[in-house]
Structures are given as C-alpha cells and as structure tokens.
Amino acid sequence: MGALFTATYRRLLILGLALALAAPAFAEPVPVKRRQEPMHRAFVLRSADGKVLATAEETAAAQGGRVHSRMTFRFRDGSLDDEEAVFTQGKAFHLISDHHIQKGPSFPTPLDAMIDVPSGTLTWHEQKGGRDTIRTEHLRLPDDLANGIMPLLAENFPPGSAAMKVSWVAIDIRPLLVTLSVTPAGTETVDPDGVSEKASEYTIHPELPSMLSLLARVVDRQPADIHIWVTDEAQPSFVRLVGPFYAPGPLWTVEPTGPAEH
C-alpha cells in the first residue's frame, strides 16, 4: 500500500537536491502489534468531488518467512499505479524490497523505481528526450525504511505515543532519504463500505531537510500531508486515506469496498 506515498515527495528533489544531501537521523524500526496476514481486499479511488477514478486491490501472501504485499490501482483512463513490497515481521517490521510503477495520463511523470534494502541498491528509470535510461545508485538504508508498507506501519502505531518517525526514500534525479512523522489526529466514526466503525486518524508529514523545506515553501512545492484512518479494533486495519499520489497533485481518497478476504 505504499504506492500511495512515493510520488508525493519525489518531485521536490528538483528544487535543490545538492543542498539536502544530509540524511535524517535513523529511528528504530516499528514494533509489530498487528501482523500482516494473508489477505485480499478491494478498494476504490475517488477525486475530491467524489468521482471514481480507479479501482484497486491489495494482496498479501507469506513465503519463506517473508510477506509479499502488492497494491494495484487501475484507472479508468488506462493509468496504472502498482507497488510490490517484501518485508519481514518478527519483533519489528523490516523492509526487504520495494518496486513502484506509475504510468499513464493520470501521472505527469512516469515512475519505475526499485529498492533493494540488503544491498542498498536503488534502481530507477529516467525519461529524457524520449529515451528511457536505467540508473543505479547505492545508499546506506536504515532499518526503519517505510517504502511500500506505510499504511501497515500506521496500523501498528505505538499505543500512547505522541509521534512515530520512519525513514523514506524518494527517487527522481537521485535518491533522497527523508523522515516521515506520523502523529495522532483524533478519532471519528467512518463507514467506507456501509458499516460504521470507530477509527483513529493519523497525519503523515514529511520532515524535509531545512534548506530543501525553505525552497519548497518559496516555490509552493511543499508536499501535502497525508491523512489515514485506522479502525480501533483488536486487529486494526486501514479504512480511509486522503492525500496526493504525486507532488503537486490533487487530493484523492482511497477506501475499501468490502472486508478483507483471508
């Protein structure tokens, strides 16, 4: 489900990447409270005025001690947003790999990026002058990397905590490691699939390096916060997300169309 986040921050690199090379301090990986079980779930994506833009499905399967998760959005205009993540979930969540693709008329800039955490290898496609160039770079990647699994980490927000911070890799001209701050924003009753449920809202805010943050404000490219709602049940689950899929992009809403099938 991390497909909802990557492109939101990627275009900020153009603002002044050379001024923001210092990586954020690494945080501890998120402890496991709710394990990702094998499942299949359907979603719908709507614009701010309620128009259906895409249907989506999320799947998760366990194989050899690893969980393979995939979230695929198929747009009515033929666009695609597809992200696959592989991770482990022992005492804490650890990302192994993430592959995210965005293409089609709904996305101003296509994306095809792969993160291999153990080797620290980042591979992405760069489109210039009608040519597709594959680029590779190596980066020290932290244990708390959240690409591809951000909604799951929100479902595991530490009880009683004021905030949770995780690392995130955005890729454009070159990779940039930033910090995402997740904070509680209250509770409310939601009914995305016709069943009322009490849910906790969390705000996901990118903490950009100081100089890059200043440049973002100057040119009005500060990435918008993303809001996610998680049910307050014994097995919490993501029931709504509102945010852009790319920056600067419109606010879209993602909601499930029914319960997860296990």
Backbone as CSV, one residue per row, in Angstrom:
resi,resn,N_x,N_y,N_z,CA_x,CA_y,CA_z,C_x,C_y,C_z
1,MET,0.813,-1.205,0.000,0.000,0.000,0.000,0.852,1.264,0.000
2,GLY,2.128,1.054,0.039,2.977,2.210,-0.023,2.890,2.918,-1.344
3,ALA,2.255,2.425,-2.356,2.066,3.110,-3.620,1.378,4.433,-3.428
4,LEU,0.755,4.638,-2.301,0.048,5.869,-2.059,0.981,7.015,-1.720
5,PHE,2.281,6.753,-1.531,3.140,7.761,-0.963,4.324,8.186,-1.817
6,THR,4.971,7.282,-2.524,6.274,7.563,-3.095,6.289,8.810,-3.966
7,ALA,5.392,8.916,-4.939,5.445,10.028,-5.881,5.062,11.344,-5.237
8,THR,4.456,11.332,-4.067,4.077,12.559,-3.393,5.285,13.440,-3.133
9,TYR,6.447,12.844,-2.881,7.611,13.614,-2.483,8.709,13.683,-3.543
10,ARG,8.616,12.897,-4.587,9.742,12.724,-5.492,10.118,13.994,-6.245
11,ARG,9.149,14.830,-6.677,9.485,15.983,-7.497,10.204,17.076,-6.711
12,LEU,10.172,17.025,-5.375,10.864,18.031,-4.573,12.376,17.999,-4.784
13,LEU,12.892,16.908,-5.280,14.334,16.808,-5.497,14.819,17.872,-6.472
14,ILE,13.980,18.268,-7.406,14.355,19.231,-8.429,14.623,20.597,-7.806
15,LEU,14.084,20.880,-6.631,14.181,22.204,-6.022,15.587,22.575,-5.582
16,GLY,16.392,21.594,-5.201,17.718,21.933,-4.701,18.363,20.753,-4.035
17,LEU,18.494,19.691,-4.763,18.972,18.439,-4.193,20.359,18.584,-3.584
18,ALA,21.208,19.343,-4.206,22.576,19.459,-3.717,22.640,20.083,-2.337
19,LEU,21.572,20.777,-1.932,21.541,21.431,-0.620,20.983,20.528,0.450
20,ALA,20.614,19.307,0.099,19.899,18.463,1.057,20.464,17.055,1.134
21,LEU,21.762,16.931,1.034,22.348,15.599,0.987,22.480,14.946,2.352
22,ALA,22.380,15.729,3.434,22.497,15.145,4.774,21.278,14.289,5.077
23,ALA,21.516,13.010,5.423,20.407,12.095,5.704,19.849,12.352,7.087
24,PRO,18.551,12.075,7.310,17.982,12.247,8.639,18.516,11.204,9.598
25,ALA,18.388,11.491,10.888,18.791,10.510,11.888,17.882,9.293,11.795
26,PHE,18.465,8.093,11.823,17.675,6.889,11.691,16.905,6.624,12.980
27,ALA,15.664,6.182,12.854,14.843,5.824,14.004,14.824,4.307,14.151
28,GLU,14.243,3.847,15.228,14.107,2.409,15.448,12.991,1.858,14.558
29,PRO,13.107,0.618,14.077,12.021,0.013,13.303,10.761,-0.094,14.147
30,VAL,9.597,-0.111,13.493,8.312,-0.123,14.185,8.020,-1.514,14.741
31,PRO,7.753,-1.634,16.055,7.435,-2.943,16.642,6.130,-3.505,16.075
32,VAL,6.053,-4.811,15.980,4.870,-5.473,15.443,3.788,-5.574,16.516
33,LYS,2.657,-4.953,16.256,1.467,-5.084,17.099,0.412,-5.885,16.361
34,ARG,0.259,-5.585,15.090,-0.699,-6.285,14.229,0.052,-6.848,13.029
35,ARG,0.192,-8.156,12.957,0.892,-8.807,11.866,0.043,-8.757,10.591
36,GLN,0.717,-8.657,9.461,0.034,-8.727,8.173,-0.277,-10.185,7.859
37,GLU,-1.565,-10.518,7.816,-1.988,-11.880,7.489,-2.216,-12.004,5.978
38,PRO,-2.152,-13.231,5.430,-2.512,-13.419,4.024,-3.925,-12.898,3.774
39,MET,-4.108,-12.113,2.735,-5.416,-11.493,2.521,-5.557,-10.965,1.102
40,HIS,-6.801,-10.601,0.779,-7.145,-9.929,-0.475,-8.236,-8.925,-0.158
41,ARG,-8.074,-7.686,-0.652,-9.061,-6.652,-0.344,-9.200,-5.701,-1.523
42,ALA,-10.434,-5.245,-1.774,-10.710,-4.334,-2.881,-10.877,-2.908,-2.362
43,PHE,-10.480,-1.935,-3.197,-10.566,-0.521,-2.842,-11.112,0.276,-4.019
44,VAL,-11.529,1.505,-3.722,-11.937,2.440,-4.763,-11.206,3.757,-4.515
45,LEU,-10.818,4.423,-5.592,-10.128,5.714,-5.528,-11.045,6.784,-6.108
46,ARG,-11.261,7.854,-5.335,-12.147,8.939,-5.764,-11.435,10.281,-5.755
47,SER,-11.898,11.168,-6.636,-11.400,12.543,-6.655,-12.054,13.318,-5.520
48,ALA,-11.644,14.579,-5.346,-12.190,15.408,-4.276,-13.688,15.633,-4.431
49,ASP,-14.213,15.579,-5.655,-15.648,15.766,-5.873,-16.422,14.444,-5.897
50,GLY,-15.773,13.346,-5.521,-16.453,12.063,-5.406,-16.439,11.206,-6.650
51,LYS,-15.828,11.668,-7.740,-15.793,10.885,-8.979,-14.868,9.688,-8.821
52,VAL,-15.320,8.514,-9.275,-14.483,7.317,-9.211,-13.409,7.401,-10.284
53,LEU,-12.144,7.343,-9.847,-11.014,7.413,-10.758,-10.423,6.046,-11.064
54,ALA,-10.458,5.159,-10.054,-9.818,3.865,-10.221,-10.383,2.859,-9.230
55,THR,-10.230,1.600,-9.565,-10.475,0.517,-8.615,-9.122,-0.086,-8.276
56,ALA,-9.042,-0.727,-7.107,-7.750,-1.248,-6.672,-7.934,-2.536,-5.902
57,GLU,-6.859,-3.286,-5.807,-6.853,-4.477,-4.971,-5.520,-4.581,-4.256
58,GLU,-5.595,-5.056,-3.025,-4.405,-5.310,-2.230,-4.352,-6.797,-1.928
59,THR,-3.178,-7.384,-2.085,-2.989,-8.785,-1.743,-1.760,-8.910,-0.853
60,ALA,-1.767,-9.925,-0.004,-0.614,-10.218,0.844,-0.495,-11.724,0.981
61,ALA,0.724,-12.233,0.871,0.972,-13.673,0.985,2.308,-13.879,1.680
62,ALA,2.384,-14.923,2.498,3.619,-15.252,3.211,4.364,-16.346,2.467
63,GLN,5.692,-16.198,2.393,6.501,-17.193,1.698,7.903,-17.203,2.311
64,GLY,8.280,-18.316,2.917,9.622,-18.450,3.457,9.991,-17.439,4.515
65,GLY,9.046,-17.087,5.380,9.339,-16.128,6.434,9.222,-14.688,6.002
66,ARG,8.900,-14.466,4.744,8.727,-13.105,4.227,7.276,-12.895,3.787
67,VAL,6.824,-11.649,3.855,5.492,-11.286,3.387,5.631,-10.522,2.076
68,HIS,4.872,-10.939,1.069,4.832,-10.259,-0.220,3.505,-9.501,-0.303
69,SER,3.582,-8.188,-0.370,2.391,-7.341,-0.400,2.348,-6.572,-1.716
70,ARG,1.131,-6.448,-2.276,1.003,-5.723,-3.535,-0.293,-4.901,-3.549
71,MET,-0.187,-3.654,-3.989,-1.350,-2.769,-4.114,-1.366,-2.245,-5.542
72,THR,-2.470,-2.503,-6.263,-2.564,-2.137,-7.672,-3.808,-1.291,-7.921
73,PHE,-3.609,-0.081,-8.465,-4.699,0.807,-8.855,-4.793,0.813,-10.380
74,ARG,-5.976,0.476,-10.896,-6.225,0.515,-12.331,-7.226,1.633,-12.614
75,PHE,-6.737,2.658,-13.312,-7.522,3.861,-13.537,-8.435,3.717,-14.751
76,ARG,-9.528,4.449,-14.713,-10.475,4.415,-15.826,-9.888,4.993,-17.099
77,ASP,-8.852,5.858,-16.966,-8.231,6.423,-18.168,-7.069,5.568,-18.671
78,GLY,-6.900,4.378,-18.079,-5.848,3.473,-18.510,-4.556,3.581,-17.717
79,SER,-4.475,4.519,-16.786,-3.274,4.681,-15.971,-3.134,3.522,-14.987
80,LEU,-1.918,3.376,-14.453,-1.617,2.291,-13.522,-0.735,2.810,-12.400
81,ASP,-1.068,2.428,-11.177,-0.203,2.639,-10.014,-0.059,1.281,-9.342
82,ASP,1.133,0.705,-9.381,1.346,-0.672,-8.926,2.594,-0.712,-8.049
83,GLU,2.457,-1.244,-6.829,3.599,-1.317,-5.926,3.641,-2.666,-5.229
84,GLU,4.828,-3.272,-5.263,5.072,-4.548,-4.587,6.147,-4.351,-3.529
85,ALA,5.868,-4.838,-2.315,6.838,-4.743,-1.230,7.033,-6.118,-0.608
86,VAL,8.263,-6.390,-0.197,8.595,-7.623,0.522,9.203,-7.222,1.853
87,PHE,8.709,-7.827,2.945,9.198,-7.447,4.263,9.089,-8.627,5.223
88,THR,9.752,-8.498,6.368,9.630,-9.477,7.445,8.937,-8.802,8.626
89,GLN,8.344,-9.619,9.489,7.604,-9.082,10.628,7.827,-9.977,11.859
90,GLY,9.026,-9.921,12.392,9.327,-10.642,13.624,8.904,-9.797,14.811
91,LYS,9.872,-9.281,15.555,9.553,-8.341,16.633,9.270,-6.952,16.077
92,ALA,9.822,-6.668,14.904,9.610,-5.377,14.248,9.508,-5.604,12.744
93,PHE,9.027,-4.588,12.026,8.908,-4.672,10.569,10.231,-4.266,9.929
94,HIS,10.667,-5.046,8.927,11.889,-4.736,8.195,11.617,-4.899,6.701
95,LEU,11.734,-3.817,5.959,11.533,-3.860,4.517,12.714,-4.556,3.851
96,ILE,12.422,-5.446,2.889,13.451,-6.138,2.108,13.585,-5.507,0.724
97,SER,12.447,-5.276,0.069,12.489,-4.659,-1.259,11.168,-3.972,-1.556
98,ASP,11.228,-3.042,-2.505,10.026,-2.313,-2.925,10.168,-1.958,-4.401
99,HIS,9.106,-2.190,-5.171,9.092,-1.854,-6.595,7.809,-1.098,-6.884
100,HIS,7.936,0.135,-7.345,6.777,1.006,-7.547,6.748,1.528,-8.975
101,ILE,5.586,1.362,-9.622,5.378,1.825,-11.002,4.180,2.755,-11.046
102,GLN,4.324,3.892,-11.709,3.210,4.780,-12.044,3.352,5.165,-13.516
103,LYS,2.260,5.027,-14.270,2.312,5.414,-15.675,0.904,5.690,-16.180
104,GLY,0.824,6.475,-17.262,-0.476,6.802,-17.842,-0.819,8.267,-17.668
105,PRO,-1.918,8.713,-18.286,-2.282,10.136,-18.291,-2.585,10.733,-16.929
106,SER,-2.876,9.929,-15.920,-3.150,10.471,-14.585,-1.888,10.943,-13.877
107,PHE,-0.708,10.578,-14.430,0.555,10.920,-13.778,1.423,11.755,-14.719
108,PRO,1.732,13.004,-14.334,2.529,13.888,-15.199,3.897,13.317,-15.525
109,THR,4.497,12.570,-14.586,5.822,11.988,-14.800,5.780,10.496,-14.471
110,PRO,6.159,9.616,-15.404,6.137,8.177,-15.108,7.174,7.823,-14.050
111,LEU,6.904,6.752,-13.320,7.795,6.282,-12.261,7.990,4.787,-12.388
112,ASP,9.233,4.342,-12.285,9.563,2.918,-12.214,10.828,2.829,-11.366
113,ALA,10.655,2.513,-10.069,11.780,2.546,-9.135,11.805,1.284,-8.292
114,MET,13.012,0.775,-8.052,13.207,-0.447,-7.284,14.199,-0.181,-6.154
115,ILE,13.853,-0.630,-4.939,14.730,-0.507,-3.777,15.062,-1.905,-3.279
116,ASP,16.346,-2.224,-3.198,16.804,-3.475,-2.604,17.536,-3.107,-1.315
117,VAL,16.901,-3.361,-0.178,17.426,-2.872,1.093,18.714,-3.559,1.525
118,PRO,18.826,-4.905,1.496,20.057,-5.544,1.968,21.318,-5.050,1.261
119,SER,21.232,-4.818,-0.044,22.404,-4.368,-0.797,22.510,-2.847,-0.862
120,GLY,21.433,-2.148,-0.452,21.417,-0.692,-0.547,21.371,-0.191,-1.977
121,THR,20.850,-1.015,-2.888,20.815,-0.665,-4.307,19.480,-0.035,-4.687
122,LEU,19.543,1.122,-5.321,18.363,1.828,-5.800,18.456,1.916,-7.318
123,THR,17.418,1.459,-8.007,17.401,1.444,-9.468,16.139,2.126,-9.954
124,TRP,16.280,3.035,-10.913,15.097,3.714,-11.422,15.270,4.079,-12.900
125,HIS,14.122,4.272,-13.547,14.105,4.664,-14.958,14.005,6.184,-15.048
126,GLU,14.816,6.754,-15.916,14.810,8.201,-16.120,14.424,8.485,-17.563
127,GLN,13.380,9.309,-17.746,12.902,9.649,-19.079,13.458,11.005,-19.495
128,LYS,14.263,11.029,-20.554,14.808,12.282,-21.073,14.849,12.243,-22.589
129,GLY,14.258,13.266,-23.204,14.297,13.365,-24.658,13.722,12.164,-25.358
130,GLY,12.708,11.533,-24.743,12.091,10.367,-25.344,12.872,9.087,-25.139
131,ARG,13.969,9.146,-24.384,14.787,7.958,-24.127,14.594,7.487,-22.686
132,ASP,14.627,6.181,-22.515,14.486,5.567,-21.191,15.857,5.079,-20.737
133,THR,16.392,5.734,-19.700,17.703,5.374,-19.171,17.548,4.765,-17.781
134,ILE,18.187,3.637,-17.553,18.147,2.988,-16.243,19.345,3.455,-15.428
135,ARG,19.063,3.982,-14.233,20.117,4.491,-13.363,20.165,3.682,-12.068
136,THR,21.336,3.571,-11.493,21.541,2.815,-10.255,22.418,3.618,-9.310
137,GLU,22.082,3.558,-8.027,22.903,4.209,-7.011,22.835,3.377,-5.730
138,HIS,23.870,3.481,-4.923,23.921,2.761,-3.653,23.833,3.765,-2.507
139,LEU,23.075,3.383,-1.487,22.833,4.269,-0.353,22.703,3.426,0.903
140,ARG,23.221,3.926,2.001,23.024,3.235,3.274,21.559,3.395,3.674
141,LEU,20.847,2.279,3.767,19.421,2.311,4.033,19.136,1.889,5.471
142,PRO,18.269,2.618,6.167,18.013,2.358,7.588,17.044,1.207,7.828
143,ASP,17.029,0.717,9.071,16.137,-0.386,9.447,14.677,0.028,9.491
144,ASP,14.403,1.340,9.577,13.020,1.799,9.715,12.428,2.258,8.386
145,LEU,12.999,1.821,7.266,12.522,2.257,5.953,11.073,1.838,5.736
146,ALA,10.232,2.784,5.276,8.782,2.567,5.221,8.221,2.471,3.810
147,ASN,9.046,2.562,2.775,8.524,2.477,1.407,7.722,1.193,1.211
148,GLY,6.513,1.318,0.683,5.691,0.163,0.370,4.867,-0.384,1.510
149,ILE,5.156,0.030,2.766,4.431,-0.541,3.909,3.935,0.548,4.875
150,MET,3.825,1.793,4.414,3.444,2.874,5.314,2.077,2.676,5.957
151,PRO,1.018,2.312,5.219,-0.273,2.084,5.888,-0.217,0.996,6.952
152,LEU,0.557,-0.075,6.698,0.694,-1.135,7.693,1.385,-0.603,8.943
153,LEU,2.381,0.246,8.778,3.059,0.819,9.932,2.118,1.737,10.720
154,ALA,1.253,2.464,10.021,0.263,3.297,10.719,-0.690,2.427,11.532
155,GLU,-1.027,1.253,11.004,-1.886,0.321,11.742,-1.195,-0.191,13.009
156,ASN,0.129,-0.071,13.052,0.910,-0.524,14.200,1.468,0.650,15.002
157,PHE,0.799,1.781,14.948,1.243,2.957,15.699,1.374,2.590,17.179
158,PRO,2.520,2.889,17.813,2.728,2.510,19.216,1.702,3.150,20.144
159,PRO,0.943,2.367,20.907,-0.083,2.913,21.797,0.506,3.927,22.787
160,GLY,-0.187,5.058,22.932,0.226,6.064,23.893,1.335,6.984,23.424
161,SER,1.870,6.762,22.237,2.966,7.597,21.733,2.429,8.909,21.163
162,ALA,3.235,9.960,21.280,2.861,11.254,20.714,3.166,11.315,19.227
163,ALA,4.143,10.528,18.770,4.527,10.531,17.359,5.338,9.287,17.042
164,MET,5.363,8.938,15.782,6.183,7.838,15.271,6.923,8.362,14.053
165,LYS,8.241,8.133,14.002,9.021,8.611,12.866,9.660,7.440,12.142
166,VAL,9.594,7.494,10.804,10.182,6.459,9.964,10.923,7.124,8.814
167,SER,11.778,6.363,8.152,12.543,6.876,7.015,11.857,6.540,5.696
168,TRP,12.150,7.341,4.693,11.519,7.192,3.378,12.507,7.570,2.289
169,VAL,12.583,6.775,1.231,13.430,7.095,0.089,12.566,7.608,-1.053
170,ALA,12.862,8.813,-1.512,12.238,9.361,-2.721,13.290,9.341,-3.821
171,ILE,12.876,9.017,-5.044,13.827,8.905,-6.147,13.361,9.770,-7.310
172,ASP,14.248,10.638,-7.791,13.969,11.393,-9.009,15.275,11.585,-9.760
173,ILE,15.922,12.735,-9.579,17.229,12.935,-10.192,18.231,11.983,-9.560
174,ARG,18.090,11.809,-8.239,18.887,10.847,-7.486,18.133,10.575,-6.194
175,PRO,18.498,9.549,-5.425,17.752,9.227,-4.209,17.914,10.295,-3.124
176,LEU,16.863,10.496,-2.348,16.878,11.391,-1.205,16.193,10.687,-0.048
177,LEU,16.864,10.633,1.093,16.314,10.000,2.283,15.728,11.067,3.189
178,VAL,14.427,10.946,3.489,13.745,11.915,4.340,13.073,11.177,5.499
179,THR,12.574,11.963,6.451,11.861,11.418,7.597,10.375,11.726,7.472
180,LEU,9.531,10.735,7.753,8.090,10.929,7.830,7.693,10.887,9.298
181,SER,6.952,11.904,9.729,6.448,11.966,11.099,4.966,11.609,11.084
182,VAL,4.578,10.637,11.893,3.192,10.178,11.974,2.654,10.561,13.350
183,THR,1.572,11.341,13.379,1.016,11.806,14.653,-0.487,11.557,14.705
184,PRO,-1.028,11.244,15.893,-2.482,11.051,16.041,-3.229,12.359,15.797
185,ALA,-4.414,12.263,15.195,-5.221,13.454,14.898,-6.667,13.265,15.338
186,GLY,-6.905,12.439,16.365,-8.255,12.260,16.880,-8.928,11.009,16.358
187,THR,-10.189,10.822,16.745,-10.977,9.665,16.320,-12.312,10.129,15.748
188,GLU,-12.908,9.300,14.925,-14.232,9.584,14.384,-14.856,8.292,13.887
189,THR,-16.137,8.330,13.575,-16.848,7.173,13.035,-16.849,7.246,11.517
190,VAL,-16.435,6.183,10.874,-16.398,6.125,9.418,-17.211,4.924,8.952
191,ASP,-17.693,4.989,7.714,-18.457,3.860,7.158,-18.137,3.707,5.670
192,PRO,-16.871,3.416,5.329,-16.479,3.350,3.924,-17.194,2.289,3.119
193,ASP,-17.586,1.161,3.740,-18.255,0.098,2.994,-19.631,-0.215,3.585
194,GLY,-20.274,0.832,4.188,-21.627,0.672,4.695,-21.726,0.192,6.126
195,VAL,-20.578,-0.053,6.772,-20.572,-0.492,8.164,-19.842,0.549,9.004
196,SER,-20.544,1.142,9.979,-19.938,2.184,10.801,-18.883,1.594,11.729
197,GLU,-17.724,2.242,11.771,-16.633,1.801,12.617,-15.946,3.017,13.223
198,LYS,-15.474,2.875,14.454,-14.692,3.923,15.070,-13.258,3.807,14.587
199,ALA,-12.683,4.918,14.160,-11.338,4.878,13.592,-10.487,6.016,14.136
200,SER,-9.199,5.752,14.258,-8.221,6.768,14.648,-7.609,7.375,13.395
201,GLU,-7.490,8.698,13.378,-6.881,9.390,12.250,-5.424,9.705,12.580
202,TYR,-4.543,9.508,11.591,-3.131,9.842,11.742,-2.703,10.759,10.603
203,THR,-1.864,11.725,10.924,-1.319,12.643,9.929,0.118,12.245,9.619
204,ILE,0.418,12.060,8.346,1.763,11.707,7.900,2.396,12.941,7.269
205,HIS,3.449,13.434,7.889,4.067,14.692,7.476,5.536,14.481,7.135
206,PRO,5.983,14.905,5.935,7.398,14.769,5.569,8.230,15.865,6.216
207,GLU,9.281,15.473,6.919,10.201,16.428,7.518,11.399,16.576,6.585
208,LEU,11.325,17.559,5.710,12.383,17.768,4.729,13.592,18.434,5.378
209,PRO,14.804,18.204,4.862,15.966,18.953,5.328,15.689,20.444,5.245
210,SER,16.235,21.227,6.162,15.846,22.626,6.344,15.932,23.459,5.071
211,MET,17.027,23.369,4.334,17.165,24.197,3.138,16.171,23.779,2.063
212,LEU,15.965,22.471,1.891,15.013,21.996,0.896,13.595,22.389,1.277
213,SER,13.294,22.375,2.580,11.974,22.782,3.043,11.721,24.251,2.729
214,LEU,12.739,25.092,2.915,12.610,26.516,2.607,12.357,26.716,1.121
215,LEU,13.111,26.016,0.274,12.912,26.129,-1.168,11.519,25.665,-1.578
216,ALA,11.038,24.611,-0.929,9.715,24.083,-1.250,8.644,25.124,-0.960
217,ARG,8.775,25.835,0.162,7.785,26.860,0.502,7.855,28.032,-0.463
218,VAL,9.062,28.400,-0.870,9.239,29.545,-1.765,8.529,29.311,-3.088
219,VAL,8.609,28.107,-3.636,8.004,27.824,-4.942,6.688,27.062,-4.809
220,ASP,6.132,27.026,-3.612,4.835,26.380,-3.364,4.858,24.918,-3.766
221,ARG,5.921,24.192,-3.365,6.010,22.770,-3.669,6.150,21.943,-2.392
222,GLN,5.807,22.539,-1.244,5.839,21.779,-0.001,4.859,20.609,-0.131
223,PRO,5.300,19.376,0.103,4.387,18.245,-0.070,3.257,18.280,0.946
224,ALA,2.070,17.951,0.482,0.906,17.959,1.361,0.964,16.799,2.339
225,ASP,0.411,17.023,3.537,0.282,15.930,4.494,-0.688,14.887,3.954
226,ILE,-0.519,13.662,4.396,-1.427,12.573,4.056,-2.138,12.150,5.327
227,HIS,-3.442,11.902,5.228,-4.241,11.508,6.382,-4.749,10.088,6.177
228,ILE,-4.598,9.271,7.211,-5.017,7.875,7.135,-5.831,7.529,8.370
229,TRP,-6.905,6.753,8.170,-7.788,6.345,9.255,-7.640,4.843,9.471
230,VAL,-7.479,4.453,10.739,-7.275,3.055,11.121,-8.315,2.674,12.158
231,THR,-8.988,1.543,11.979,-10.020,1.119,12.926,-9.417,0.834,14.288
232,ASP,-10.209,1.066,15.332,-9.770,0.848,16.711,-10.163,-0.537,17.219
233,GLU,-10.060,-1.534,16.379,-10.441,-2.883,16.767,-9.220,-3.673,17.245
234,ALA,-9.447,-4.906,17.725,-8.338,-5.746,18.190,-7.339,-5.974,17.059
235,GLN,-7.831,-6.107,15.818,-6.987,-6.207,14.638,-7.207,-4.954,13.793
236,PRO,-6.466,-3.872,14.067,-6.705,-2.611,13.356,-6.452,-2.757,11.858
237,SER,-7.196,-2.013,11.075,-6.997,-2.038,9.627,-7.248,-0.651,9.053
238,PHE,-6.602,-0.388,7.939,-6.712,0.889,7.237,-8.078,0.978,6.540
239,VAL,-8.837,2.061,6.790,-10.178,2.180,6.219,-10.377,3.445,5.376
240,ARG,-9.401,4.357,5.384,-9.513,5.544,4.522,-8.149,6.216,4.446
241,LEU,-7.867,6.763,3.280,-6.669,7.571,3.112,-6.990,8.745,2.211
242,VAL,-6.536,9.941,2.577,-6.725,11.143,1.772,-5.369,11.805,1.573
243,GLY,-4.983,11.989,0.332,-3.702,12.631,0.044,-3.400,12.590,-1.439
244,PRO,-2.335,13.275,-1.863,-1.929,13.251,-3.277,-1.107,12.011,-3.587
245,PHE,-1.151,11.575,-4.838,-0.331,10.450,-5.289,0.993,10.938,-5.879
246,TYR,1.091,12.239,-6.143,2.318,12.845,-6.648,2.277,14.318,-6.262
247,ALA,3.436,14.994,-6.328,3.505,16.395,-5.938,3.884,17.260,-7.134
248,PRO,3.196,18.405,-7.312,1.980,18.785,-6.584,0.773,18.169,-7.268
249,GLY,0.031,17.367,-6.564,-1.107,16.669,-7.161,-2.378,16.900,-6.373
250,PRO,-3.528,16.535,-6.946,-4.811,16.699,-6.262,-4.953,15.721,-5.105
251,LEU,-5.835,16.046,-4.167,-6.117,15.156,-3.057,-7.115,14.099,-3.510
252,TRP,-6.721,12.840,-3.401,-7.570,11.714,-3.750,-7.884,10.911,-2.494
253,THR,-9.019,10.221,-2.507,-9.464,9.433,-1.356,-9.507,7.953,-1.719
254,VAL,-8.910,7.124,-0.866,-8.911,5.672,-1.044,-9.714,5.053,0.087
255,GLU,-10.683,4.193,-0.252,-11.474,3.496,0.757,-11.742,2.060,0.309
256,PRO,-11.854,1.133,1.252,-12.183,-0.252,0.884,-13.632,-0.371,0.436
257,THR,-13.914,-1.341,-0.415,-15.278,-1.575,-0.874,-15.905,-2.788,-0.194
258,GLY,-15.195,-3.349,0.763,-15.711,-4.513,1.493,-14.639,-5.006,2.439
259,PRO,-14.959,-5.971,3.279,-13.986,-6.516,4.224,-12.897,-7.311,3.516
260,ALA,-11.776,-7.462,4.194,-10.677,-8.251,3.639,-11.057,-9.738,3.617
261,GLU,-10.601,-10.429,2.559,-10.803,-11.873,2.457,-9.518,-12.570,2.856
262,HIS,-9.578,-13.428,3.866,-8.391,-14.113,4.364,-8.360,-15.568,3.870
